[in-house]
Amino acid sequence: MSILFDKMTPTAREIAEEKLRNEGILAPDAPLEYAFEVRPAELEALEKARLKFDHQIADCGSKDHQKIAELAIAKARCVSDYIAEMAG
């Protein structure tokens, strides 16, 4: 997760948090980090999302706020979807 938050800018964070709150993935007033909190049994979901998105995040320019936000949103959705899939 650290690559995402290493690249995260205040503008990107604001964009991502608003979108994820609107989608119900992130609770109102919760920080972006909460979208990536998983229980031990759900670590596989976080790892799959990391493998899918971290190379794209690493390649993203540090001032590309919109792209960083889009990748954060996609990664959070991925974690959420994998957790739902694991739950059956």
PDB file of N, CA, C and O in Angstrom, chain B, residues numbered from 101:
ATOM      1  N   MET B 101       0.813  -1.190   0.000  1.00  0.00           N
ATOM      2  CA  MET B 101       0.000   0.000   0.000  1.00  0.00           C
ATOM      3  C   MET B 101       0.857   1.255   0.000  1.00  0.00           C
ATOM      4  O   MET B 101       0.398   2.307  -0.445  1.00  0.00           O
ATOM      5  N   SER B 102       2.045   1.175   0.469  1.00  0.00           N
ATOM      6  CA  SER B 102       2.847   2.376   0.654  1.00  0.00           C
ATOM      7  C   SER B 102       3.135   3.116  -0.654  1.00  0.00           C
ATOM      8  O   SER B 102       3.239   4.343  -0.644  1.00  0.00           O
ATOM      9  N   ILE B 103       3.266   2.413  -1.772  1.00  0.00           N
ATOM     10  CA  ILE B 103       3.538   3.103  -3.041  1.00  0.00           C
ATOM     11  C   ILE B 103       2.406   4.084  -3.357  1.00  0.00           C
ATOM     12  O   ILE B 103       2.655   5.192  -3.831  1.00  0.00           O
ATOM     13  N   LEU B 104       1.182   3.677  -3.097  1.00  0.00           N
ATOM     14  CA  LEU B 104       0.043   4.557  -3.342  1.00  0.00           C
ATOM     15  C   LEU B 104       0.130   5.799  -2.465  1.00  0.00           C
ATOM     16  O   LEU B 104      -0.037   6.919  -2.949  1.00  0.00           O
ATOM     17  N   PHE B 105       0.386   5.607  -1.199  1.00  0.00           N
ATOM     18  CA  PHE B 105       0.401   6.748  -0.294  1.00  0.00           C
ATOM     19  C   PHE B 105       1.695   7.548  -0.386  1.00  0.00           C
ATOM     20  O   PHE B 105       1.735   8.705   0.033  1.00  0.00           O
ATOM     21  N   ASP B 106       2.745   6.953  -0.925  1.00  0.00           N
ATOM     22  CA  ASP B 106       3.955   7.719  -1.228  1.00  0.00           C
ATOM     23  C   ASP B 106       3.683   8.710  -2.355  1.00  0.00           C
ATOM     24  O   ASP B 106       4.215   9.820  -2.349  1.00  0.00           O
ATOM     25  N   LYS B 107       2.864   8.315  -3.316  1.00  0.00           N
ATOM     26  CA  LYS B 107       2.543   9.163  -4.471  1.00  0.00           C
ATOM     27  C   LYS B 107       1.356  10.097  -4.205  1.00  0.00           C
ATOM     28  O   LYS B 107       1.176  11.093  -4.907  1.00  0.00           O
ATOM     29  N   MET B 108       0.556   9.775  -3.197  1.00  0.00           N
ATOM     30  CA  MET B 108      -0.681  10.503  -2.938  1.00  0.00           C
ATOM     31  C   MET B 108      -0.415  11.982  -2.657  1.00  0.00           C
ATOM     32  O   MET B 108       0.464  12.337  -1.872  1.00  0.00           O
ATOM     33  N   THR B 109      -1.196  12.827  -3.317  1.00  0.00           N
ATOM     34  CA  THR B 109      -1.145  14.268  -3.073  1.00  0.00           C
ATOM     35  C   THR B 109      -2.443  14.670  -2.371  1.00  0.00           C
ATOM     36  O   THR B 109      -3.423  13.928  -2.434  1.00  0.00           O
ATOM     37  N   PRO B 110      -2.474  15.806  -1.715  1.00  0.00           N
ATOM     38  CA  PRO B 110      -3.728  16.240  -1.085  1.00  0.00           C
ATOM     39  C   PRO B 110      -4.890  16.341  -2.083  1.00  0.00           C
ATOM     40  O   PRO B 110      -6.023  15.988  -1.756  1.00  0.00           O
ATOM     41  N   THR B 111      -4.611  16.815  -3.279  1.00  0.00           N
ATOM     42  CA  THR B 111      -5.658  16.923  -4.298  1.00  0.00           C
ATOM     43  C   THR B 111      -6.157  15.551  -4.721  1.00  0.00           C
ATOM     44  O   THR B 111      -7.365  15.335  -4.825  1.00  0.00           O
ATOM     45  N   ALA B 112      -5.248  14.628  -4.964  1.00  0.00           N
ATOM     46  CA  ALA B 112      -5.628  13.270  -5.355  1.00  0.00           C
ATOM     47  C   ALA B 112      -6.415  12.596  -4.240  1.00  0.00           C
ATOM     48  O   ALA B 112      -7.399  11.904  -4.504  1.00  0.00           O
ATOM     49  N   ARG B 113      -5.993  12.790  -3.011  1.00  0.00           N
ATOM     50  CA  ARG B 113      -6.690  12.210  -1.855  1.00  0.00           C
ATOM     51  C   ARG B 113      -8.127  12.717  -1.790  1.00  0.00           C
ATOM     52  O   ARG B 113      -9.058  11.940  -1.583  1.00  0.00           O
ATOM     53  N   GLU B 114      -8.299  14.011  -1.967  1.00  0.00           N
ATOM     54  CA  GLU B 114      -9.632  14.611  -1.920  1.00  0.00           C
ATOM     55  C   GLU B 114     -10.537  14.016  -2.999  1.00  0.00           C
ATOM     56  O   GLU B 114     -11.688  13.674  -2.728  1.00  0.00           O
ATOM     57  N   ILE B 115     -10.021  13.896  -4.202  1.00  0.00           N
ATOM     58  CA  ILE B 115     -10.791  13.326  -5.315  1.00  0.00           C
ATOM     59  C   ILE B 115     -11.172  11.880  -5.011  1.00  0.00           C
ATOM     60  O   ILE B 115     -12.332  11.496  -5.161  1.00  0.00           O
ATOM     61  N   ALA B 116     -10.204  11.085  -4.588  1.00  0.00           N
ATOM     62  CA  ALA B 116     -10.444   9.663  -4.333  1.00  0.00           C
ATOM     63  C   ALA B 116     -11.412   9.459  -3.176  1.00  0.00           C
ATOM     64  O   ALA B 116     -12.328   8.642  -3.268  1.00  0.00           O
ATOM     65  N   GLU B 117     -11.214  10.196  -2.090  1.00  0.00           N
ATOM     66  CA  GLU B 117     -12.096  10.036  -0.933  1.00  0.00           C
ATOM     67  C   GLU B 117     -13.537  10.384  -1.281  1.00  0.00           C
ATOM     68  O   GLU B 117     -14.458   9.668  -0.889  1.00  0.00           O
ATOM     69  N   GLU B 118     -13.740  11.467  -2.007  1.00  0.00           N
ATOM     70  CA  GLU B 118     -15.102  11.860  -2.378  1.00  0.00           C
ATOM     71  C   GLU B 118     -15.771  10.779  -3.225  1.00  0.00           C
ATOM     72  O   GLU B 118     -16.914  10.402  -2.964  1.00  0.00           O
ATOM     73  N   LYS B 119     -15.066  10.288  -4.228  1.00  0.00           N
ATOM     74  CA  LYS B 119     -15.631   9.267  -5.121  1.00  0.00           C
ATOM     75  C   LYS B 119     -15.942   7.980  -4.357  1.00  0.00           C
ATOM     76  O   LYS B 119     -17.015   7.400  -4.526  1.00  0.00           O
ATOM     77  N   LEU B 120     -15.008   7.533  -3.518  1.00  0.00           N
ATOM     78  CA  LEU B 120     -15.214   6.286  -2.777  1.00  0.00           C
ATOM     79  C   LEU B 120     -16.320   6.424  -1.737  1.00  0.00           C
ATOM     80  O   LEU B 120     -17.020   5.452  -1.454  1.00  0.00           O
ATOM     81  N   ARG B 121     -16.488   7.599  -1.170  1.00  0.00           N
ATOM     82  CA  ARG B 121     -17.611   7.832  -0.248  1.00  0.00           C
ATOM     83  C   ARG B 121     -18.933   7.762  -1.004  1.00  0.00           C
ATOM     84  O   ARG B 121     -19.897   7.158  -0.532  1.00  0.00           O
ATOM     85  N   ASN B 122     -18.972   8.385  -2.182  1.00  0.00           N
ATOM     86  CA  ASN B 122     -20.190   8.360  -2.991  1.00  0.00           C
ATOM     87  C   ASN B 122     -20.564   6.948  -3.411  1.00  0.00           C
ATOM     88  O   ASN B 122     -21.743   6.641  -3.586  1.00  0.00           O
ATOM     89  N   GLU B 123     -19.563   6.085  -3.574  1.00  0.00           N
ATOM     90  CA  GLU B 123     -19.809   4.697  -3.968  1.00  0.00           C
ATOM     91  C   GLU B 123     -20.091   3.789  -2.774  1.00  0.00           C
ATOM     92  O   GLU B 123     -20.437   2.622  -2.957  1.00  0.00           O
ATOM     93  N   GLY B 124     -19.951   4.304  -1.563  1.00  0.00           N
ATOM     94  CA  GLY B 124     -20.201   3.507  -0.368  1.00  0.00           C
ATOM     95  C   GLY B 124     -19.046   2.614   0.040  1.00  0.00           C
ATOM     96  O   GLY B 124     -19.198   1.784   0.936  1.00  0.00           O
ATOM     97  N   ILE B 125     -17.900   2.763  -0.594  1.00  0.00           N
ATOM     98  CA  ILE B 125     -16.723   1.967  -0.242  1.00  0.00           C
ATOM     99  C   ILE B 125     -16.032   2.565   0.977  1.00  0.00           C
ATOM    100  O   ILE B 125     -15.424   1.844   1.768  1.00  0.00           O
ATOM    101  N   LEU B 126     -16.125   3.865   1.124  1.00  0.00           N
ATOM    102  CA  LEU B 126     -15.484   4.579   2.220  1.00  0.00           C
ATOM    103  C   LEU B 126     -16.558   5.295   3.029  1.00  0.00           C
ATOM    104  O   LEU B 126     -17.410   5.985   2.470  1.00  0.00           O
ATOM    105  N   ALA B 127     -16.513   5.128   4.331  1.00  0.00           N
ATOM    106  CA  ALA B 127     -17.490   5.773   5.211  1.00  0.00           C
ATOM    107  C   ALA B 127     -17.295   7.289   5.215  1.00  0.00           C
ATOM    108  O   ALA B 127     -16.191   7.777   4.973  1.00  0.00           O
ATOM    109  N   PRO B 128     -18.370   8.032   5.489  1.00  0.00           N
ATOM    110  CA  PRO B 128     -18.238   9.488   5.580  1.00  0.00           C
ATOM    111  C   PRO B 128     -17.167   9.867   6.604  1.00  0.00           C
ATOM    112  O   PRO B 128     -17.098   9.297   7.693  1.00  0.00           O
ATOM    113  N   ASP B 129     -16.354  10.818   6.240  1.00  0.00           N
ATOM    114  CA  ASP B 129     -15.289  11.345   7.101  1.00  0.00           C
ATOM    115  C   ASP B 129     -14.163  10.361   7.402  1.00  0.00           C
ATOM    116  O   ASP B 129     -13.267  10.684   8.182  1.00  0.00           O
ATOM    117  N   ALA B 130     -14.184   9.178   6.811  1.00  0.00           N
ATOM    118  CA  ALA B 130     -13.088   8.215   7.005  1.00  0.00           C
ATOM    119  C   ALA B 130     -11.942   8.575   6.064  1.00  0.00           C
ATOM    120  O   ALA B 130     -12.182   9.010   4.938  1.00  0.00           O
ATOM    121  N   PRO B 131     -10.711   8.401   6.508  1.00  0.00           N
ATOM    122  CA  PRO B 131      -9.579   8.666   5.619  1.00  0.00           C
ATOM    123  C   PRO B 131      -9.461   7.585   4.545  1.00  0.00           C
ATOM    124  O   PRO B 131      -9.975   6.478   4.707  1.00  0.00           O
ATOM    125  N   LEU B 132      -8.801   7.906   3.483  1.00  0.00           N
ATOM    126  CA  LEU B 132      -8.631   6.995   2.356  1.00  0.00           C
ATOM    127  C   LEU B 132      -8.037   5.653   2.783  1.00  0.00           C
ATOM    128  O   LEU B 132      -8.400   4.611   2.237  1.00  0.00           O
ATOM    129  N   GLU B 133      -7.144   5.676   3.736  1.00  0.00           N
ATOM    130  CA  GLU B 133      -6.499   4.440   4.193  1.00  0.00           C
ATOM    131  C   GLU B 133      -7.508   3.376   4.614  1.00  0.00           C
ATOM    132  O   GLU B 133      -7.244   2.181   4.478  1.00  0.00           O
ATOM    133  N   TYR B 134      -8.667   3.804   5.127  1.00  0.00           N
ATOM    134  CA  TYR B 134      -9.675   2.841   5.581  1.00  0.00           C
ATOM    135  C   TYR B 134     -10.226   1.988   4.435  1.00  0.00           C
ATOM    136  O   TYR B 134     -10.724   0.888   4.674  1.00  0.00           O
ATOM    137  N   ALA B 135     -10.145   2.470   3.217  1.00  0.00           N
ATOM    138  CA  ALA B 135     -10.621   1.692   2.069  1.00  0.00           C
ATOM    139  C   ALA B 135      -9.752   0.465   1.823  1.00  0.00           C
ATOM    140  O   ALA B 135     -10.142  -0.443   1.089  1.00  0.00           O
ATOM    141  N   PHE B 136      -8.568   0.443   2.443  1.00  0.00           N
ATOM    142  CA  PHE B 136      -7.628  -0.653   2.224  1.00  0.00           C
ATOM    143  C   PHE B 136      -7.398  -1.494   3.474  1.00  0.00           C
ATOM    144  O   PHE B 136      -6.512  -2.348   3.494  1.00  0.00           O
ATOM    145  N   GLU B 137      -8.182  -1.261   4.503  1.00  0.00           N
ATOM    146  CA  GLU B 137      -8.059  -2.068   5.712  1.00  0.00           C
ATOM    147  C   GLU B 137      -8.787  -3.385   5.488  1.00  0.00           C
ATOM    148  O   GLU B 137      -9.945  -3.408   5.071  1.00  0.00           O
ATOM    149  N   VAL B 138      -8.094  -4.472   5.769  1.00  0.00           N
ATOM    150  CA  VAL B 138      -8.676  -5.798   5.600  1.00  0.00           C
ATOM    151  C   VAL B 138      -8.399  -6.636   6.840  1.00  0.00           C
ATOM    152  O   VAL B 138      -7.460  -6.373   7.591  1.00  0.00           O
ATOM    153  N   ARG B 139      -9.229  -7.645   7.037  1.00  0.00           N
ATOM    154  CA  ARG B 139      -8.996  -8.618   8.107  1.00  0.00           C
ATOM    155  C   ARG B 139      -7.945  -9.605   7.627  1.00  0.00           C
ATOM    156  O   ARG B 139      -7.707  -9.718   6.425  1.00  0.00           O
ATOM    157  N   PRO B 140      -7.321 -10.315   8.542  1.00  0.00           N
ATOM    158  CA  PRO B 140      -6.286 -11.280   8.136  1.00  0.00           C
ATOM    159  C   PRO B 140      -6.758 -12.257   7.052  1.00  0.00           C
ATOM    160  O   PRO B 140      -5.986 -12.606   6.159  1.00  0.00           O
ATOM    161  N   ALA B 141      -7.991 -12.691   7.123  1.00  0.00           N
ATOM    162  CA  ALA B 141      -8.514 -13.634   6.133  1.00  0.00           C
ATOM    163  C   ALA B 141      -8.700 -12.990   4.759  1.00  0.00           C
ATOM    164  O   ALA B 141      -8.900 -13.693   3.768  1.00  0.00           O
ATOM    165  N   GLU B 142      -8.637 -11.665   4.693  1.00  0.00           N
ATOM    166  CA  GLU B 142      -8.853 -10.942   3.439  1.00  0.00           C
ATOM    167  C   GLU B 142      -7.564 -10.401   2.829  1.00  0.00           C
ATOM    168  O   GLU B 142      -7.606  -9.659   1.848  1.00  0.00           O
ATOM    169  N   LEU B 143      -6.436 -10.765   3.395  1.00  0.00           N
ATOM    170  CA  LEU B 143      -5.155 -10.254   2.895  1.00  0.00           C
ATOM    171  C   LEU B 143      -4.916 -10.600   1.429  1.00  0.00           C
ATOM    172  O   LEU B 143      -4.247  -9.855   0.714  1.00  0.00           O
ATOM    173  N   GLU B 144      -5.458 -11.720   0.987  1.00  0.00           N
ATOM    174  CA  GLU B 144      -5.315 -12.112  -0.421  1.00  0.00           C
ATOM    175  C   GLU B 144      -5.922 -11.050  -1.345  1.00  0.00           C
ATOM    176  O   GLU B 144      -5.379 -10.777  -2.415  1.00  0.00           O
ATOM    177  N   ALA B 145      -7.033 -10.460  -0.939  1.00  0.00           N
ATOM    178  CA  ALA B 145      -7.671  -9.410  -1.742  1.00  0.00           C
ATOM    179  C   ALA B 145      -6.751  -8.203  -1.877  1.00  0.00           C
ATOM    180  O   ALA B 145      -6.624  -7.628  -2.958  1.00  0.00           O
ATOM    181  N   LEU B 146      -6.121  -7.829  -0.794  1.00  0.00           N
ATOM    182  CA  LEU B 146      -5.196  -6.699  -0.822  1.00  0.00           C
ATOM    183  C   LEU B 146      -3.982  -7.008  -1.692  1.00  0.00           C
ATOM    184  O   LEU B 146      -3.508  -6.148  -2.434  1.00  0.00           O
ATOM    185  N   GLU B 147      -3.487  -8.228  -1.599  1.00  0.00           N
ATOM    186  CA  GLU B 147      -2.323  -8.630  -2.398  1.00  0.00           C
ATOM    187  C   GLU B 147      -2.658  -8.646  -3.894  1.00  0.00           C
ATOM    188  O   GLU B 147      -1.848  -8.212  -4.714  1.00  0.00           O
ATOM    189  N   LYS B 148      -3.835  -9.140  -4.248  1.00  0.00           N
ATOM    190  CA  LYS B 148      -4.244  -9.148  -5.659  1.00  0.00           C
ATOM    191  C   LYS B 148      -4.339  -7.723  -6.207  1.00  0.00           C
ATOM    192  O   LYS B 148      -3.909  -7.451  -7.328  1.00  0.00           O
ATOM    193  N   ALA B 149      -4.899  -6.832  -5.417  1.00  0.00           N
ATOM    194  CA  ALA B 149      -5.004  -5.438  -5.850  1.00  0.00           C
ATOM    195  C   ALA B 149      -3.620  -4.809  -5.972  1.00  0.00           C
ATOM    196  O   ALA B 149      -3.364  -4.040  -6.897  1.00  0.00           O
ATOM    197  N   ARG B 150      -2.739  -5.132  -5.049  1.00  0.00           N
ATOM    198  CA  ARG B 150      -1.373  -4.606  -5.099  1.00  0.00           C
ATOM    199  C   ARG B 150      -0.684  -5.056  -6.382  1.00  0.00           C
ATOM    200  O   ARG B 150      -0.058  -4.248  -7.069  1.00  0.00           O
ATOM    201  N   LEU B 151      -0.796  -6.331  -6.704  1.00  0.00           N
ATOM    202  CA  LEU B 151      -0.165  -6.858  -7.912  1.00  0.00           C
ATOM    203  C   LEU B 151      -0.756  -6.241  -9.181  1.00  0.00           C
ATOM    204  O   LEU B 151      -0.049  -6.026 -10.166  1.00  0.00           O
ATOM    205  N   LYS B 152      -2.037  -5.963  -9.144  1.00  0.00           N
ATOM    206  CA  LYS B 152      -2.719  -5.417 -10.316  1.00  0.00           C
ATOM    207  C   LYS B 152      -2.413  -3.932 -10.547  1.00  0.00           C
ATOM    208  O   LYS B 152      -2.350  -3.490 -11.694  1.00  0.00           O
ATOM    209  N   PHE B 153      -2.222  -3.160  -9.475  1.00  0.00           N
ATOM    210  CA  PHE B 153      -2.144  -1.706  -9.618  1.00  0.00           C
ATOM    211  C   PHE B 153      -0.822  -1.053  -9.251  1.00  0.00           C
ATOM    212  O   PHE B 153      -0.544   0.044  -9.735  1.00  0.00           O
ATOM    213  N   ASP B 154       0.000  -1.669  -8.427  1.00  0.00           N
ATOM    214  CA  ASP B 154       1.177  -0.955  -7.925  1.00  0.00           C
ATOM    215  C   ASP B 154       2.173  -0.567  -9.015  1.00  0.00           C
ATOM    216  O   ASP B 154       2.830   0.467  -8.898  1.00  0.00           O
ATOM    217  N   HIS B 155       2.301  -1.369 -10.069  1.00  0.00           N
ATOM    218  CA  HIS B 155       3.223  -0.974 -11.146  1.00  0.00           C
ATOM    219  C   HIS B 155       2.705   0.268 -11.872  1.00  0.00           C
ATOM    220  O   HIS B 155       3.492   1.121 -12.281  1.00  0.00           O
ATOM    221  N   GLN B 156       1.390   0.372 -12.032  1.00  0.00           N
ATOM    222  CA  GLN B 156       0.810   1.562 -12.669  1.00  0.00           C
ATOM    223  C   GLN B 156       0.988   2.792 -11.784  1.00  0.00           C
ATOM    224  O   GLN B 156       1.267   3.888 -12.270  1.00  0.00           O
ATOM    225  N   ILE B 157       0.823   2.594 -10.491  1.00  0.00           N
ATOM    226  CA  ILE B 157       0.998   3.690  -9.543  1.00  0.00           C
ATOM    227  C   ILE B 157       2.448   4.157  -9.553  1.00  0.00           C
ATOM    228  O   ILE B 157       2.720   5.358  -9.548  1.00  0.00           O
ATOM    229  N   ALA B 158       3.372   3.212  -9.568  1.00  0.00           N
ATOM    230  CA  ALA B 158       4.801   3.547  -9.573  1.00  0.00           C
ATOM    231  C   ALA B 158       5.175   4.358 -10.812  1.00  0.00           C
ATOM    232  O   ALA B 158       6.035   5.237 -10.741  1.00  0.00           O
ATOM    233  N   ASP B 159       4.539   4.071 -11.941  1.00  0.00           N
ATOM    234  CA  ASP B 159       4.836   4.765 -13.195  1.00  0.00           C
ATOM    235  C   ASP B 159       4.165   6.133 -13.306  1.00  0.00           C
ATOM    236  O   ASP B 159       4.485   6.911 -14.204  1.00  0.00           O
ATOM    237  N   CYS B 160       3.251   6.422 -12.409  1.00  0.00           N
ATOM    238  CA  CYS B 160       2.481   7.662 -12.463  1.00  0.00           C
ATOM    239  C   CYS B 160       3.321   8.840 -11.971  1.00  0.00           C
ATOM    240  O   CYS B 160       4.048   8.724 -10.984  1.00  0.00           O
ATOM    241  N   GLY B 161       3.216   9.951 -12.653  1.00  0.00           N
ATOM    242  CA  GLY B 161       3.930  11.159 -12.237  1.00  0.00           C
ATOM    243  C   GLY B 161       3.427  11.669 -10.895  1.00  0.00           C
ATOM    244  O   GLY B 161       2.234  11.590 -10.604  1.00  0.00           O
ATOM    245  N   SER B 162       4.317  12.184 -10.094  1.00  0.00           N
ATOM    246  CA  SER B 162       3.957  12.596  -8.738  1.00  0.00           C
ATOM    247  C   SER B 162       3.005  13.793  -8.693  1.00  0.00           C
ATOM    248  O   SER B 162       2.387  14.045  -7.660  1.00  0.00           O
ATOM    249  N   LYS B 163       2.882  14.514  -9.772  1.00  0.00           N
ATOM    250  CA  LYS B 163       1.976  15.671  -9.813  1.00  0.00           C
ATOM    251  C   LYS B 163       0.717  15.402 -10.629  1.00  0.00           C
ATOM    252  O   LYS B 163      -0.087  16.308 -10.848  1.00  0.00           O
ATOM    253  N   ASP B 164       0.542  14.165 -11.079  1.00  0.00           N
ATOM    254  CA  ASP B 164      -0.640  13.807 -11.866  1.00  0.00           C
ATOM    255  C   ASP B 164      -1.773  13.427 -10.908  1.00  0.00           C
ATOM    256  O   ASP B 164      -2.107  12.253 -10.749  1.00  0.00           O
ATOM    257  N   HIS B 165      -2.347  14.443 -10.282  1.00  0.00           N
ATOM    258  CA  HIS B 165      -3.346  14.244  -9.236  1.00  0.00           C
ATOM    259  C   HIS B 165      -4.522  13.386  -9.693  1.00  0.00           C
ATOM    260  O   HIS B 165      -4.953  12.485  -8.974  1.00  0.00           O
ATOM    261  N   GLN B 166      -5.035  13.665 -10.880  1.00  0.00           N
ATOM    262  CA  GLN B 166      -6.203  12.935 -11.374  1.00  0.00           C
ATOM    263  C   GLN B 166      -5.877  11.458 -11.572  1.00  0.00           C
ATOM    264  O   GLN B 166      -6.663  10.596 -11.180  1.00  0.00           O
ATOM    265  N   LYS B 167      -4.747  11.159 -12.167  1.00  0.00           N
ATOM    266  CA  LYS B 167      -4.362   9.766 -12.421  1.00  0.00           C
ATOM    267  C   LYS B 167      -4.113   9.022 -11.108  1.00  0.00           C
ATOM    268  O   LYS B 167      -4.530   7.873 -10.960  1.00  0.00           O
ATOM    269  N   ILE B 168      -3.446   9.661 -10.167  1.00  0.00           N
ATOM    270  CA  ILE B 168      -3.216   9.029  -8.864  1.00  0.00           C
ATOM    271  C   ILE B 168      -4.555   8.730  -8.195  1.00  0.00           C
ATOM    272  O   ILE B 168      -4.744   7.650  -7.636  1.00  0.00           O
ATOM    273  N   ALA B 169      -5.481   9.680  -8.250  1.00  0.00           N
ATOM    274  CA  ALA B 169      -6.812   9.475  -7.669  1.00  0.00           C
ATOM    275  C   ALA B 169      -7.537   8.326  -8.361  1.00  0.00           C
ATOM    276  O   ALA B 169      -8.135   7.480  -7.697  1.00  0.00           O
ATOM    277  N   GLU B 170      -7.488   8.292  -9.689  1.00  0.00           N
ATOM    278  CA  GLU B 170      -8.146   7.217 -10.442  1.00  0.00           C
ATOM    279  C   GLU B 170      -7.581   5.853 -10.065  1.00  0.00           C
ATOM    280  O   GLU B 170      -8.331   4.888  -9.922  1.00  0.00           O
ATOM    281  N   LEU B 171      -6.272   5.768  -9.904  1.00  0.00           N
ATOM    282  CA  LEU B 171      -5.654   4.496  -9.529  1.00  0.00           C
ATOM    283  C   LEU B 171      -6.007   4.107  -8.100  1.00  0.00           C
ATOM    284  O   LEU B 171      -6.204   2.926  -7.814  1.00  0.00           O
ATOM    285  N   ALA B 172      -6.089   5.076  -7.203  1.00  0.00           N
ATOM    286  CA  ALA B 172      -6.503   4.794  -5.825  1.00  0.00           C
ATOM    287  C   ALA B 172      -7.935   4.268  -5.800  1.00  0.00           C
ATOM    288  O   ALA B 172      -8.240   3.314  -5.084  1.00  0.00           O
ATOM    289  N   ILE B 173      -8.799   4.887  -6.574  1.00  0.00           N
ATOM    290  CA  ILE B 173     -10.199   4.459  -6.659  1.00  0.00           C
ATOM    291  C   ILE B 173     -10.286   3.049  -7.231  1.00  0.00           C
ATOM    292  O   ILE B 173     -10.992   2.199  -6.688  1.00  0.00           O
ATOM    293  N   ALA B 174      -9.578   2.800  -8.313  1.00  0.00           N
ATOM    294  CA  ALA B 174      -9.598   1.476  -8.941  1.00  0.00           C
ATOM    295  C   ALA B 174      -9.051   0.411  -7.998  1.00  0.00           C
ATOM    296  O   ALA B 174      -9.586  -0.695  -7.930  1.00  0.00           O
ATOM    297  N   LYS B 175      -8.000   0.738  -7.280  1.00  0.00           N
ATOM    298  CA  LYS B 175      -7.407  -0.226  -6.351  1.00  0.00           C
ATOM    299  C   LYS B 175      -8.366  -0.510  -5.192  1.00  0.00           C
ATOM    300  O   LYS B 175      -8.510  -1.662  -4.782  1.00  0.00           O
ATOM    301  N   ALA B 176      -9.015   0.515  -4.666  1.00  0.00           N
ATOM    302  CA  ALA B 176      -9.985   0.320  -3.583  1.00  0.00           C
ATOM    303  C   ALA B 176     -11.176  -0.508  -4.058  1.00  0.00           C
ATOM    304  O   ALA B 176     -11.653  -1.379  -3.331  1.00  0.00           O
ATOM    305  N   ARG B 177     -11.657  -0.243  -5.268  1.00  0.00           N
ATOM    306  CA  ARG B 177     -12.749  -1.046  -5.830  1.00  0.00           C
ATOM    307  C   ARG B 177     -12.321  -2.501  -5.971  1.00  0.00           C
ATOM    308  O   ARG B 177     -13.087  -3.417  -5.672  1.00  0.00           O
ATOM    309  N   CYS B 178     -11.101  -2.699  -6.424  1.00  0.00           N
ATOM    310  CA  CYS B 178     -10.562  -4.041  -6.613  1.00  0.00           C
ATOM    311  C   CYS B 178     -10.535  -4.795  -5.287  1.00  0.00           C
ATOM    312  O   CYS B 178     -10.958  -5.949  -5.221  1.00  0.00           O
ATOM    313  N   VAL B 179     -10.045  -4.156  -4.243  1.00  0.00           N
ATOM    314  CA  VAL B 179     -10.020  -4.788  -2.915  1.00  0.00           C
ATOM    315  C   VAL B 179     -11.441  -5.138  -2.491  1.00  0.00           C
ATOM    316  O   VAL B 179     -11.698  -6.252  -2.035  1.00  0.00           O
ATOM    317  N   SER B 180     -12.355  -4.198  -2.637  1.00  0.00           N
ATOM    318  CA  SER B 180     -13.746  -4.414  -2.252  1.00  0.00           C
ATOM    319  C   SER B 180     -14.373  -5.565  -3.041  1.00  0.00           C
ATOM    320  O   SER B 180     -15.065  -6.409  -2.471  1.00  0.00           O
ATOM    321  N   ASP B 181     -14.132  -5.595  -4.336  1.00  0.00           N
ATOM    322  CA  ASP B 181     -14.679  -6.656  -5.189  1.00  0.00           C
ATOM    323  C   ASP B 181     -14.109  -8.021  -4.829  1.00  0.00           C
ATOM    324  O   ASP B 181     -14.846  -9.006  -4.771  1.00  0.00           O
ATOM    325  N   TYR B 182     -12.805  -8.087  -4.587  1.00  0.00           N
ATOM    326  CA  TYR B 182     -12.186  -9.360  -4.212  1.00  0.00           C
ATOM    327  C   TYR B 182     -12.716  -9.856  -2.872  1.00  0.00           C
ATOM    328  O   TYR B 182     -12.930 -11.056  -2.699  1.00  0.00           O
ATOM    329  N   ILE B 183     -12.927  -8.952  -1.927  1.00  0.00           N
ATOM    330  CA  ILE B 183     -13.475  -9.352  -0.627  1.00  0.00           C
ATOM    331  C   ILE B 183     -14.879  -9.908  -0.811  1.00  0.00           C
ATOM    332  O   ILE B 183     -15.224 -10.931  -0.218  1.00  0.00           O
ATOM    333  N   ALA B 184     -15.689  -9.247  -1.625  1.00  0.00           N
ATOM    334  CA  ALA B 184     -17.045  -9.733  -1.895  1.00  0.00           C
ATOM    335  C   ALA B 184     -17.006 -11.094  -2.579  1.00  0.00           C
ATOM    336  O   ALA B 184     -17.807 -11.975  -2.267  1.00  0.00           O
ATOM    337  N   GLU B 185     -16.084 -11.263  -3.502  1.00  0.00           N
ATOM    338  CA  GLU B 185     -15.924 -12.533  -4.212  1.00  0.00           C
ATOM    339  C   GLU B 185     -15.516 -13.646  -3.247  1.00  0.00           C
ATOM    340  O   GLU B 185     -16.020 -14.765  -3.338  1.00  0.00           O
ATOM    341  N   MET B 186     -14.612 -13.340  -2.334  1.00  0.00           N
ATOM    342  CA  MET B 186     -14.157 -14.327  -1.358  1.00  0.00           C
ATOM    343  C   MET B 186     -15.290 -14.732  -0.414  1.00  0.00           C
ATOM    344  O   MET B 186     -15.345 -15.872   0.047  1.00  0.00           O
ATOM    345  N   ALA B 187     -16.189 -13.791  -0.132  1.00  0.00           N
ATOM    346  CA  ALA B 187     -17.307 -14.061   0.769  1.00  0.00           C
ATOM    347  C   ALA B 187     -18.348 -14.967   0.110  1.00  0.00           C
ATOM    348  O   ALA B 187     -19.162 -15.601   0.781  1.00  0.00           O
ATOM    349  N   GLY B 188     -18.298 -15.008  -1.222  1.00  0.00           N
ATOM    350  CA  GLY B 188     -19.161 -15.911  -1.962  1.00  0.00           C
ATOM    351  C   GLY B 188     -20.480 -15.350  -2.262  1.00  0.00           C
ATOM    352  O   GLY B 188     -21.307 -16.015  -2.885  1.00  0.00           O
TER     353      GLY B 188
END
